[in-house]
């Protein structure tokens, strides 16, 4: 769904279950759909380039650059973290404290497509910073998460390591809890 468009950018609401770029899951990806969309208006249009990524199972806004100059500016803004990335998620349990900035270390295992969160430095581990604020408290709590660093599966793995896995996350989370709550997809936007 197109949320905003001008001569330089295309802002699209990505649904869960679609990848931003082509991957081994197959099927059409958001980048291909964005290209079709702009080329319906102008067959010679520059193919829009995604300036950041979201995991396949995460829904949310994706910003596409519609020309090389916009791409350069936007990619730099994401790389230098001058854009503020916020997420809303549902987690198991009540966060204590209700708001915090958490620091840890993350190791990525690309072969297993998983990450591990550690509370100490280790060879190959990268520093991560995840801030959260509780919006609604309960057996399932709603959080507003500020992703200070942006590593693979950071929110999912970090909150699970803190004892509050995301609802619907069978990889890092609590499968039995997910089934009991009838969560069929990852509750992360």
C-alpha positions in Angstrom: 0.0 0.0 0.0 1.4 3.4 -1.0 1.4 5.8 1.9 3.3 8.7 0.4 4.9 9.6 -2.9 6.7 12.5 -4.5 9.4 12.9 -7.2 12.1 11.5 -4.9 10.6 8.9 -2.6 8.0 6.2 -2.4 6.8 5.2 1.1 5.1 1.8 1.2 3.3 -0.1 4.0 4.9 -3.6 3.9 2.7 -6.5 5.0 4.0 -9.4 7.0 5.0 -12.3 4.9 6.5 -10.4 2.0 10.3 -9.8 1.6 11.7 -6.4 0.8 14.1 -7.9 -1.8 14.2 -11.2 -3.6 15.3 -14.1 -1.3 15.1 -17.9 -1.0 11.5 -17.8 0.1 10.5 -17.2 -3.5 7.5 -15.3 -4.7 7.2 -11.6 -5.5 9.1 -9.1 -3.4 8.3 -5.5 -2.4 11.1 -4.1 -4.6 9.5 -5.7 -7.6 6.1 -4.5 -6.8 7.4 -0.9 -6.3 9.1 -1.1 -9.6 5.9 -2.2 -11.4 4.0 0.6 -9.6 6.3 3.4 -10.8 6.7 2.0 -14.3 2.9 1.9 -14.7 3.1 5.7 -14.5 6.4 6.0 -16.5 7.8 3.0 -18.3 11.2 4.6 -18.3 11.3 5.4 -14.6 14.4 4.5 -12.6 13.6 1.4 -10.5 13.0 2.5 -6.9 15.6 1.3 -4.5 14.7 0.2 -0.9 16.8 2.3 1.5 16.5 -0.1 4.5 15.0 -3.5 5.2 12.5 -5.2 7.5 12.4 -8.9 8.1 9.9 -10.9 6.0 7.5 -11.4 9.0 7.7 -7.8 10.2 5.2 -5.3 8.8 5.8 -1.6 8.6 6.9 1.3 6.4 9.6 0.9 3.8 11.2 4.0 2.2 12.2 3.7 -1.5 14.3 6.2 -3.4 13.1 7.1 -6.8 16.3 8.4 -8.2 20.1 8.0 -7.5 20.4 11.3 -5.6 17.6 10.5 -3.2 19.0 7.0 -2.7 22.4 8.4 -1.8 20.9 10.8 0.8 18.5 8.3 2.3 21.0 5.4 2.5 23.4 7.7 4.3 20.7 8.8 6.7 20.0 5.2 7.6 23.7 4.3 7.8 24.5 7.3 10.1 21.3 6.7 12.1 20.0 10.2 11.7 16.5 8.7 11.1 14.6 7.5 14.2 13.3 3.9 13.7 10.4 3.0 16.1 8.6 -0.3 16.3 5.4 -1.5 18.1 5.3 -5.0 19.3 3.5 -7.4 21.7 5.5 -9.4 24.2 4.9 -12.0 26.8 4.6 -10.7 30.3 5.1 -7.3 32.0 8.3 -5.4 31.5 10.3 -4.4 34.6 11.1 -1.7 34.6 8.4 -0.4 32.3 10.9 1.6 30.2 14.6 1.1 29.7 17.6 1.2 27.4 19.2 -2.2 27.2 22.7 -3.0 26.0 24.1 -6.4 25.0 26.1 -8.2 22.3 24.8 -10.1 19.3 26.4 -12.9 17.3 24.9 -13.8 14.0 24.9 -17.4 12.6 24.2 -16.8 9.0 24.0 -20.6 8.2 21.2 -21.1 10.8 19.6 -17.7 10.0 19.6 -17.0 13.8 21.3 -14.8 16.2 22.4 -15.1 19.9 22.4 -12.4 22.5 25.1 -12.2 25.1 25.6 -10.0 28.1 29.3 -9.8 27.5 31.7 -9.1 24.6 32.8 -12.1 22.6 34.7 -12.7 19.4 32.5 -11.8 16.4 29.8 -10.2 18.6 28.5 -6.7 17.8 27.2 -4.3 20.4 23.4 -3.7 20.4 21.3 -1.1 22.0 17.5 -1.5 22.3 15.3 1.0 24.1 11.7 0.2 25.0 8.7 1.9 26.6 5.6 0.0 27.8 2.4 1.4 26.3 0.0 -1.3 27.7 1.0 -3.7 30.6 -0.5 -7.1 31.1 0.0 -10.8 30.4 0.7 -9.6 26.9 2.3 -6.1 26.9 2.4 -3.6 24.1 5.8 -1.9 23.7 7.2 1.0 21.7 10.7 0.0 20.8 13.4 2.4 19.6 16.0 0.5 17.7 19.2 2.4 18.5 21.4 -0.1 16.6 20.0 -2.1 13.8 21.2 -5.7 13.7 19.6 -8.8 12.3 16.6 -10.0 14.5 17.8 -7.5 17.2 14.3 -6.8 18.6 13.2 -10.4 18.6 16.3 -11.8 20.1 17.0 -9.0 22.6 13.5 -9.0 24.1 13.6 -12.8 24.2 16.9 -12.7 26.0 15.3 -10.3 28.5 12.6 -12.9 29.2 9.9 -11.2 27.1 9.7 -12.9 23.7 7.5 -11.4 21.0 4.1 -12.8 20.6 4.0 -15.0 17.5 7.8 -15.6 17.4 8.4 -19.4 17.3 12.1 -18.9 16.5 13.2 -16.9 19.6 9.9 -17.1 21.5 7.5 -19.3 23.4 5.7 -21.6 21.0 3.2 -22.9 23.6 2.3 -19.3 24.7 1.9 -18.3 21.0 -0.5 -21.2 20.5 -2.4 -20.4 23.6 -2.9 -16.8 22.4 -3.6 -18.0 18.9 -0.8 -15.8 17.5 -0.2 -17.0 13.9 2.3 -14.4 13.0 5.0 -12.2 14.5 3.5 -9.3 16.4 6.1 -6.7 15.3 5.4 -3.6 13.2 
